[in-house]
Amino acid sequence: MRTREHVLIVGGGVAGLALAAALDPRRIHVTLVEERPERAGAGTVLAMWRGGRDALDDLGVGERVRATSRPVERVVLRDASGRALHDIAPSLWFTPRADLVAALEAALPSSVTRLTRLVTDSRALATQLGADIVVGADGVRSAVRQHAWAGSAPVTTDWIALRGHLPGPPERVATEWWGPGGLFGTTPGPQGAAWFCALRGGRGATVDPAEALALARGHFADWDPRARAVLATVGEQADAQRILLAPRLRTSASDRLVLIGDAAHAMSPNLGRGANEAMEDAVALAEMIHRHGTKGAPRAFSRRRHLRGQVLRTAASIGLRAATTRHAAPARDALLRTVATLS
Ligand SMILES: Cc1cc2nc3c(=O)[nH]c(=O)nc-3n(C[C@H](O)[C@H](O)[C@H](O)COP(=O)(O)OP(=O)(O)OC[C@H]3O[C@@H](n4cnc5c(N)ncnc54)[C@H](O)[C@@H]3O)c2cc1C
């Protein structure tokens, strides 16, 4: 007689790894399928808010992640000319993405079955494996979502994001410049600091890093010299990507299937919350599976987490527009007040 339920997790990024780590191996057997395990740690740093840190504590890796994270003393928001708009002291860390992923990997119970493959039909795979539930943790392009909900392709924006490391002395302040058509930022990072920016750039699915960097250098050419100086020092090293959003969904749950993380609510990255929400989702879903079993968990989870994800996704897009529109001072000020209360 089978004593444990079986959860199939598609996607081994932050959300999938966190869920696999959160499920009790005495009660739940987990199969975790990831197409490209070597990519999970790629990136620079992630802003880590209180909700994400609490999730890390729940997973038993809070101390480990804290050891290589950098807390910020202040976040300074400036306009394009460099004038300070706001200076706040939030409770915020910047965590190297590779360290976060390594900590989540280390937290996986040895009983987790790991498969390396691209999943195209998750329900068929679940039947083949004898899994009771499918969890789509497969990011913004989620095949699980698109298979279960017709017309749920990701939304392509005309924004691109660039980011990279900035070697140097340890940075303790995060700075963001907001101006017409773009935003630019520097944060603490594992090599001292890290930088990022977002600006408008076509709609093509693939973004060439060299072209994106040239576009950014042109766009920010008359901004605060401190921002320009960063772009001058980074050489040709940048990670560039199109900003895609999850489509609006009415629910994250269907029969024996549930979406978490970016698959459910991928948002534009300017709020720095996507990975935090992914881990909070994972901890909440594990709790629902332990409490309700795999049959009741999807809808219980969706009732608890779905609206929040959709609201944040919308808020991030509104925030990006307000931060980067010339005549949006009232909206920008409202946004600044909201940012000041985030934790
Ligand atoms: C420029 C930028 C900056 C960001 N900064 C921050 C920040 O400061 N703080 C923050 O909290 N968040 C930030 N984010 C958001 C954060 O990176 C994401 O929200 C987070 O990675 C989502 O995790 P996930 O596991 O849901 O999805 P993903 O990280 O996308 O993982 C999905 C995984 O599923 C795998 N996969 C996909 N399809 C399949 C398939 N069919 N079969 C098998 N495997 C599959 C993929 O290979 C991938 O490993 C940022 C994002 C960007 C783009």
The ligand as an SDF file (V2000), in Angstrom:
LIG
                    3D

 53 58  0  0  0  0  0  0  0  0999 V2000
   16.6190   41.6260  -14.1880 C   0  0  0  0  0  0  0  0  0  0  0  0
   15.8690   40.9380  -13.0750 C   0  0  0  0  0  0  0  0  0  0  0  0
   16.1020   41.3100  -11.7510 C   0  0  0  0  0  0  0  0  0  0  0  0
   15.4060   40.6960  -10.7130 C   0  0  0  0  0  0  0  0  0  0  0  0
   15.6510   41.0900   -9.4290 N   0  0  0  0  0  0  0  0  0  0  0  0
   14.9600   40.5190   -8.4250 C   0  0  0  0  0  0  0  0  0  0  0  0
   15.2090   40.8980   -7.0560 C   0  0  0  0  0  0  0  0  0  0  0  0
   16.0420   41.7740   -6.7740 O   0  0  0  0  0  0  0  0  0  0  0  0
   14.4890   40.2820   -6.0680 N   0  0  0  0  0  0  0  0  0  0  0  0
   13.5450   39.3420   -6.3570 C   0  0  0  0  0  0  0  0  0  0  0  0
   12.9230   38.8260   -5.4290 O   0  0  0  0  0  0  0  0  0  0  0  0
   13.3100   38.9540   -7.6280 N   0  0  0  0  0  0  0  0  0  0  0  0
   13.9750   39.5140   -8.6590 C   0  0  0  0  0  0  0  0  0  0  0  0
   13.7530   39.1140   -9.9400 N   0  0  0  0  0  0  0  0  0  0  0  0
   12.7130   38.0990  -10.1950 C   0  0  0  0  0  0  0  0  0  0  0  0
   13.2050   36.6980   -9.9420 C   0  0  0  0  0  0  0  0  0  0  0  0
   14.3810   36.4280  -10.6890 O   0  0  0  0  0  0  0  0  0  0  0  0
   12.1070   35.7020  -10.3380 C   0  0  0  0  0  0  0  0  0  0  0  0
   10.8760   36.1260   -9.8130 O   0  0  0  0  0  0  0  0  0  0  0  0
   12.4060   34.3080   -9.8110 C   0  0  0  0  0  0  0  0  0  0  0  0
   13.5780   33.8140  -10.4090 O   0  0  0  0  0  0  0  0  0  0  0  0
   11.2360   33.3840  -10.1030 C   0  0  0  0  0  0  0  0  0  0  0  0
   11.5830   32.0820   -9.7280 O   0  0  0  0  0  0  0  0  0  0  0  0
   10.8090   30.8450  -10.3750 P   0  0  0  0  0  0  0  0  0  0  0  0
   11.4390   29.6450   -9.7860 O   0  0  0  0  0  0  0  0  0  0  0  0
    9.3610   31.0550  -10.2600 O   0  0  0  0  0  0  0  0  0  0  0  0
   11.1290   30.9300  -11.9340 O   0  0  0  0  0  0  0  0  0  0  0  0
   12.5120   30.7380  -12.6650 P   0  0  0  0  0  0  0  0  0  0  0  0
   13.6210   31.2900  -11.8580 O   0  0  0  0  0  0  0  0  0  0  0  0
   12.3190   31.2430  -14.0540 O   0  0  0  0  0  0  0  0  0  0  0  0
   12.7090   29.1570  -12.7110 O   0  0  0  0  0  0  0  0  0  0  0  0
   11.9460   28.3410  -13.5710 C   0  0  0  0  0  0  0  0  0  0  0  0
   12.7570   27.0910  -13.8740 C   0  0  0  0  0  0  0  0  0  0  0  0
   11.9560   26.2000  -14.6230 O   0  0  0  0  0  0  0  0  0  0  0  0
   12.7410   25.5980  -15.6500 C   0  0  0  0  0  0  0  0  0  0  0  0
   11.8240   25.2400  -16.7190 N   0  0  0  0  0  0  0  0  0  0  0  0
   11.0890   26.0850  -17.4770 C   0  0  0  0  0  0  0  0  0  0  0  0
   10.3170   25.4100  -18.3250 N   0  0  0  0  0  0  0  0  0  0  0  0
   10.5690   24.0930  -18.1010 C   0  0  0  0  0  0  0  0  0  0  0  0
   10.0680   22.9030  -18.6630 C   0  0  0  0  0  0  0  0  0  0  0  0
    9.1190   22.9370  -19.6060 N   0  0  0  0  0  0  0  0  0  0  0  0
   10.5560   21.7160  -18.2360 N   0  0  0  0  0  0  0  0  0  0  0  0
   11.4950   21.6840  -17.2620 C   0  0  0  0  0  0  0  0  0  0  0  0
   11.9950   22.7810  -16.6780 N   0  0  0  0  0  0  0  0  0  0  0  0
   11.5430   23.9700  -17.0920 C   0  0  0  0  0  0  0  0  0  0  0  0
   13.7190   26.6920  -16.0580 C   0  0  0  0  0  0  0  0  0  0  0  0
   14.8800   26.1550  -16.6450 O   0  0  0  0  0  0  0  0  0  0  0  0
   13.9980   27.3730  -14.7190 C   0  0  0  0  0  0  0  0  0  0  0  0
   15.1200   26.8430  -14.0480 O   0  0  0  0  0  0  0  0  0  0  0  0
   14.4470   39.6950  -10.9960 C   0  0  0  0  0  0  0  0  0  0  0  0
   14.2270   39.3150  -12.3200 C   0  0  0  0  0  0  0  0  0  0  0  0
   14.9240   39.9240  -13.3520 C   0  0  0  0  0  0  0  0  0  0  0  0
   14.6340   39.4930  -14.7700 C   0  0  0  0  0  0  0  0  0  0  0  0
  1  2  1  0
  2  3  1  0
  2 52  2  0
  3  4  2  0
  4  5  1  0
  4 50  1  0
  5  6  2  0
  6  7  1  0
  6 13  1  0
  7  8  2  0
  7  9  1  0
  9 10  1  0
 10 11  2  0
 10 12  1  0
 12 13  2  0
 13 14  1  0
 14 15  1  0
 14 50  1  0
 15 16  1  0
 16 17  1  0
 16 18  1  0
 18 19  1  0
 18 20  1  0
 20 21  1  0
 20 22  1  0
 22 23  1  0
 23 24  1  0
 24 25  2  0
 24 26  1  0
 24 27  1  0
 27 28  1  0
 28 29  2  0
 28 30  1  0
 28 31  1  0
 31 32  1  0
 32 33  1  0
 33 34  1  0
 33 48  1  0
 34 35  1  0
 35 36  1  0
 35 46  1  0
 36 37  1  0
 36 45  1  0
 37 38  2  0
 38 39  1  0
 39 40  1  0
 39 45  2  0
 40 41  1  0
 40 42  2  0
 42 43  1  0
 43 44  2  0
 44 45  1  0
 46 47  1  0
 46 48  1  0
 48 49  1  0
 50 51  2  0
 51 52  1  0
 52 53  1  0
M  END
$$$$
